[in-house]
Amino acid sequence: MDEMFFMMLFFGSCCFGILVLLAVGVGVFLIFKSNKPRRYKMQPLSENRMALLARLEGLDWWKNTDLEIQLAIIHTPDKKWDGFIEDLINRSTVVGGLQHKRIIRFVTDVGKFGALVNFEVINQHDGDKLQSYMYWSWRHGRASGAKGQVFVANGGKVVGFVDITSQKFAVGGETVGDLVGGFGEIGEGLLETAVRELKEELKGTVKVSKVVPLGEYFVDAGLTNNCPGIFFAIVDVDSIPDFGESEQEDKQEVTSSFRVRPIAEYLEYVNQSKDGMTLAVFAKIVAGGYYLGLM
């Protein structure tokens, strides 16, 4: 009787031990699986991306960043992301008393056009307290492209300007002003981007007679590193344009309204505008001494 009891006790203990081992094994497997990068395919790196990785590995904050985030950044799926990585590398180690410690979050949008970057920083002004700072970046990095104001000339005289309005997603659908332009291509300068975008958006039906680069400007330095180029351009037409309105649709963008307005309405247009880029271009036009020549 006692022998049977001890045999059953021994058997039960063994079964319990096996169940515990299985539970621990499954738990370890699930933890390991959850820590593996899931959203990014591991693809062969280009020569330029390998060179960027070598430079990243010399940065202390990169060494402190979790492997999953490192892999997500270095395996971003498009060579246009090289600009974003280059901008990461060129960041100052200490920004206004905030020392970069590591990236704690990296979130890309579904279309892979940009990312939210969240750094953990050491606040040297507050007893080396750990804090979190973040910013938004386009995949091109800070040099995202170019936009500008287009003026329309007939017989050598400026007679109108292009007015574009669209409903912007970020502001909840409010209709705001916009300019001709867009993202830059790899290796393009401001002037090349401006000319290409002019031909694309104006459908190649006009002659671009003049493009004047006006430099670059930070759109909102407290939120994003975005620093596009700005310009103004003059296009020639054979006849006085119809000051009507048309709709433009792009599968990658929201629907926008496009029209040419009389040049006499330009000051009123600027005065009513809420678009920062439109106002920046106007300020540069005036400061550069171009305004009287356009009017």
Secondary structure as GFF3:
##gff-version 3
##sequence-region A 1 295
A	DSSP	alpha_helix	2	34	.	.	.	ID=ss1
A	DSSP	alpha_helix	47	56	.	.	.	ID=ss2
A	DSSP	alpha_helix	60	64	.	.	.	ID=ss3
A	DSSP	alpha_helix	67	74	.	.	.	ID=ss4
A	DSSP	three_ten_helix	79	81	.	.	.	ID=ss5
A	DSSP	alpha_helix	82	89	.	.	.	ID=ss6
A	DSSP	beta_strand	94	95	.	.	.	ID=ss7
A	DSSP	beta_strand	98	108	.	.	.	ID=ss8
A	DSSP	beta_strand	114	123	.	.	.	ID=ss9
A	DSSP	beta_strand	129	138	.	.	.	ID=ss10
A	DSSP	beta_strand	145	154	.	.	.	ID=ss11
A	DSSP	beta_strand	157	167	.	.	.	ID=ss12
A	DSSP	three_ten_helix	169	171	.	.	.	ID=ss13
A	DSSP	beta_strand	175	178	.	.	.	ID=ss14
A	DSSP	beta_strand	180	183	.	.	.	ID=ss15
A	DSSP	alpha_helix	190	201	.	.	.	ID=ss16
A	DSSP	beta_strand	207	216	.	.	.	ID=ss17
A	DSSP	beta_strand	229	236	.	.	.	ID=ss18
A	DSSP	beta_strand	245	248	.	.	.	ID=ss19
A	DSSP	beta_strand	256	262	.	.	.	ID=ss20
A	DSSP	three_ten_helix	263	265	.	.	.	ID=ss21
A	DSSP	alpha_helix	266	272	.	.	.	ID=ss22
A	DSSP	alpha_helix	276	287	.	.	.	ID=ss23
A	DSSP	alpha_helix	291	294	.	.	.	ID=ss24
###
